[in-house]
Amino acid sequence: MDLSMNQLEGPLPADIFDIPFLESLHIYSNRLTGLVPSGVAKSTSLVELALFSNQLNGTLPADFGKNAPLVLLDLSDNFLTGEIPASICDSGMLEELLLIDNMFTGPLPQGLAKCSRLTRVRLKNNKLTGEVPAGLWGLPHLYLLELTNNSLTGKISPVISSAANLSELVISDNEFTGTIPSEIGMLSKLYEISAGNNRLSGPLPSTLGNLAELGQLNLDNNSFSGELLRGIKSWVKLTL
């Protein structure tokens, strides 16, 4: 079902997720208000849910994602609050988790670290706190991790070396500490590192020079020390 880019308003019908065999629900860019109905947790066929750019508010059902085999979830650009449900990836099928520009709070669900099919995680511009689950840094199919403008803490885990497909690491405007692990130099597809406005410190790892695909490097307003990197002539794609 696709009703996107209209002028629909009011709440989502409580029974909309009772439609048999509903696999795709796209009602983005409208004027929908109210809560995401609790019935979403009962759907056993829903694969894509795109409700971004509306005026939805309140918290998500606690058992959200428990039964639905969601592959795409995009609730960006709403007024959603509360914690991201722990069951968000219980089905193990989720590939795209897009929740930018909301007011989610609390820590990231630990279950995301086991969500091995994730390719895009976009959670910027929320009020998330706590440490990133270690395994999330190293998901094998992840190519975009965007956590900008939250209050996330902790260190960038060395398991990031397992994120072989990571292209964009965008974690600016948080409270990350510690060093950039040398293992980051193993990510041959990494194009962007944006980690400005954190509390990172220590020397820059020499392995950054291994990143031949690196096109954007933004590490401003941290506490890095030591010498500037040598051997960075491989950064032929780097732009200002």
C-alpha positions in Angstrom: 0.0 0.0 0.0 1.4 3.4 -1.0 -0.3 6.6 0.0 2.8 8.7 0.2 3.2 12.4 -0.7 -0.4 13.5 -0.2 -2.2 15.7 2.4 -3.6 12.9 4.5 -4.1 13.8 8.2 -5.2 12.4 11.5 -4.1 9.2 13.2 -3.3 5.9 11.6 -6.4 3.6 11.9 -5.8 1.2 14.8 -6.7 -1.8 12.6 -4.6 -1.0 9.6 -2.1 -3.7 10.5 -4.8 -6.3 10.6 -5.0 -6.2 6.8 -4.1 -9.8 5.8 -0.8 -10.3 3.9 0.1 -6.6 4.2 3.7 -6.5 3.2 4.4 -2.8 2.5 3.0 0.3 4.0 4.3 3.6 2.7 2.4 6.7 3.9 5.4 9.1 4.2 5.2 12.9 3.6 1.7 13.5 4.8 0.2 15.1 8.0 -0.4 12.0 10.1 -0.6 12.6 13.8 -1.0 10.5 16.9 0.6 7.2 17.9 2.0 4.3 15.9 -0.8 1.7 16.6 0.1 -1.2 18.8 -1.2 -3.6 16.2 2.1 -3.2 14.3 3.5 -5.7 16.7 1.0 -8.3 15.6 1.7 -8.2 11.9 3.4 -11.3 10.6 3.7 -10.2 7.0 4.9 -6.6 7.1 8.3 -6.2 5.4 8.4 -2.4 4.7 7.1 0.4 6.9 7.8 4.0 5.8 6.0 6.7 7.8 8.7 9.4 7.6 7.9 13.1 7.4 4.7 13.1 9.3 3.7 14.4 12.7 3.5 11.1 14.6 4.3 11.3 18.3 4.5 9.3 21.5 6.4 6.1 22.1 6.6 3.0 19.9 4.9 -0.2 21.2 7.2 -2.1 23.5 7.0 -5.2 21.4 7.5 -3.4 18.1 9.2 -5.6 15.6 8.6 -8.8 17.5 6.6 -10.6 14.9 6.8 -8.5 11.7 9.7 -9.6 9.3 10.6 -6.0 8.8 13.4 -5.3 6.3 12.9 -1.5 6.0 11.8 0.7 8.9 11.7 4.5 8.3 10.1 6.6 10.9 12.3 9.7 10.4 11.2 13.3 10.7 8.4 12.8 13.3 8.0 13.6 17.0 8.5 10.2 18.4 9.8 9.8 22.0 10.9 7.2 24.5 13.4 4.4 24.0 13.9 2.4 20.8 12.1 -0.9 21.6 14.4 -3.7 22.5 12.5 -6.0 20.1 13.1 -3.8 17.1 15.2 -6.4 15.4 13.8 -9.6 16.9 12.9 -11.0 13.5 16.6 -10.8 12.4 15.5 -9.5 9.0 16.0 -5.8 9.4 18.3 -4.2 6.9 17.5 -0.5 7.1 16.8 1.3 10.4 16.1 5.0 9.8 14.9 7.0 12.8 16.5 10.4 12.2 15.0 13.7 13.4 12.9 12.4 16.3 13.2 12.7 20.1 14.2 9.1 21.0 16.0 8.8 24.4 17.8 6.2 26.3 20.4 3.7 25.2 20.5 1.8 21.9 19.0 -1.7 22.1 21.6 -4.4 22.7 19.8 -6.5 20.2 21.1 -4.3 17.3 24.5 -5.9 17.8 23.0 -9.2 16.6 21.1 -7.7 13.7 23.5 -9.1 11.2 21.6 -8.0 8.0 21.7 -4.3 8.8 23.1 -2.2 6.0 22.0 1.3 7.0 21.6 2.7 10.5 20.6 6.4 10.6 19.8 7.7 14.1 21.1 11.2 14.0 19.3 14.2 15.7 17.8 12.4 18.6 18.5 12.4 22.3 20.1 8.9 22.6 22.5 8.2 25.5 24.8 5.4 26.7 27.3 3.3 24.8 26.9 1.9 21.4 26.5 -2.0 21.6 30.0 -3.3 20.7 28.8 -5.6 18.0 27.0 -2.8 16.2 30.3 -1.3 15.2 31.3 -4.5 13.4 28.2 -5.7 11.5 29.5 -7.3 8.3 26.9 -5.8 5.9 26.8 -2.3 7.4 27.8 0.5 5.0 26.3 3.5 6.7 26.4 4.2 10.5 25.0 7.7 11.2 24.7 8.6 14.9 25.3 12.4 14.7 23.9 14.8 17.3 23.1 12.6 20.2 24.7 12.2 23.6 26.3 8.8 23.0 29.3 7.8 25.1 32.0 5.2 25.2 34.7 4.2 22.7 34.8 3.2 19.1 35.2 -0.6 19.4 38.1 -2.4 17.7 35.5 -4.9 16.4 34.9 -2.2 13.7 37.5 -4.2 11.8 34.7 -6.7 11.0 32.6 -4.0 9.2 34.1 -4.9 5.9 31.5 -3.0 3.9 31.5 0.2 5.9 31.6 3.3 3.7 30.3 6.1 5.9 31.1 6.4 9.7 29.2 9.6 10.8 29.3 10.0 14.6 29.9 13.7 15.1 28.4 15.8 18.0 28.4 13.1 20.7 30.5 12.3 23.7 32.7 9.5 22.4 36.0 9.1 24.2 39.3 7.2 23.8 41.3 6.7 20.7 40.4 5.8 17.1 41.3 2.1 17.0 44.1 1.1 14.6 41.7 -1.6 13.2 39.9 1.1 11.3 42.7 1.0 8.7 41.4 -2.5 7.7 38.2 -1.0 6.2 39.1 -0.8 2.5 35.7 0.7 1.5 35.6 3.5 4.0 34.9 6.8 2.3 33.9 9.1 5.1 34.9 9.5 8.7 33.1 12.3 10.5 33.7 12.3 14.2 34.0 16.0 15.1 32.8 17.5 18.3 33.5 14.5 20.6 36.0 13.8 23.3 38.4 11.6 21.3 42.0 11.7 22.2 45.5 10.2 21.6 47.5 10.0 18.4 45.8 9.4 15.1 46.4 5.8 14.1 49.0 5.4 11.3 46.7 2.9 9.7 44.4 5.7 8.5 47.0 5.9 5.7 45.7 2.6 4.4 42.3 4.0 3.5 42.7 4.4 -0.3 39.0 5.2 -0.7 38.9 7.9 1.9 37.2 11.1 0.6 36.1 12.9 3.7 37.8 13.2 7.0 36.4 15.4 9.7 37.8 15.1 13.2 37.6 18.8 14.4 37.1 19.8 18.1 38.5 16.7 19.8 41.7 16.3 21.9 44.0 14.4 19.4 47.7 14.8 20.0 51.0 13.7 18.6 52.4 14.2 15.1 50.4 14.6 11.9 50.1 11.4 9.9 52.7 10.4 7.4 52.3 8.2 4.3 48.8 9.6 3.4 49.5 10.0 -0.3 47.1 7.2 -0.8 44.2 9.6 0.0 43.8 10.6 -3.7 40.1 10.9 -3.3 40.2 13.2 -0.3 38.2 16.5 -0.8 38.2 19.6 1.3 
